[in-house]
Amino acid sequence: MTQGVPGLVWGLLIIFAATLIGCMLVFAAEASTSKAVLVGVFTSSLTLALLTVRVLDFPFESALQLSPRDFNGTLEKVDRLIADGQMHGSKAPE
């Protein structure tokens, strides 16, 4: 798979995440432990979301890789389910 999330979209996602983290820091200007925890949890959540996008962007290349054999097996099962639905008079969603 050679296609992925375009660089422009990655740039926008990272700028958006940095802007949100900056806003959290500005509005949490009064230093307190609860606000520091809030900013930390928020930053961690955004980081995990970006990492999830990266892993799902190239499912065959990451540490959590999906083998082509598993992918093809799932595709065959879906095709069979669609064929069974059409045989029983159900119309497959378009």
N, C-alpha and C positions, 0 to 999 in steps of 0.2 A: 504494500500500500504506500503510494508516494504522496497522496494528497493528505492534507491536514488542515488544522486551523490556520488561516492566513496570518502572516506576520503583523498586518495592520490590526487585526482583531486581538492578537496577543498584546500588542502595544496598548490598545484601548482598555483591555481588561486590567493590565498592570497599572496604567494611569488611574483608572477608576478605583482600584483597590488602594493605591497610594493616597488618592484624594479622600477616600472614606476614612482611612487610618489617620490622616492629617486632621480631618474634622473631629474625629473622636479625641485626638490629643488636644485640640484647641478648646473644645467644650469641656474637657476634663482638666482644665488648667489648674484648678485647686487640687493640690496633691492630697489624695487620700488613698488608702489601701483598696477600698471597694472600686474606685474609679480606675486604678491601675489594673486590677483584676479584670474589669470590664474591657479595657483597651486590649489587654493581653488575650482574652478569650476571642474578642472580635478579630484581632489580627490573625490569630491561629485559625479561625474559621475561614477567613478569606484565603489564607495560604493553602489550607487543605482543599478549598474549592478550586483554586488554580492548579494545584497538583492533580486533582481528580480530572480536570479538563485535559491536562497533559497526558495522563495515563490513558484516558479514553480516546485521545486523539490518535494514538498509534498503539492499538491493542495487541499487535503482534510483536512489539519491540521492547516493551517495558518488563520490569521484574514480575509483574502480574500478567504475563503474556498469555494470550489465548492461542492455542495451536490451530493451524488451518484445518486439521482433521476434526477437532471439536466444532469449529465454526461450520464446516460443511455438514457435519452430522446434524447440527441444530437446523440448518437450512433445509435439509432433507425432511426432517420431522415437520417443519412448518409447511413445506410443500405438500406433504401427505395430509396434514390437517385441512389445508385449503381444498385439496382434491376430494377428501371425504365429505366436506361441507357442501361442495358442489354436487356430489352424487346424491346427497340426501335432500336436494332441493333448496338448500340455503344459498344465498348469493354472497360471494366473498366481497368484503369491503373494498372499495376502489380508492 
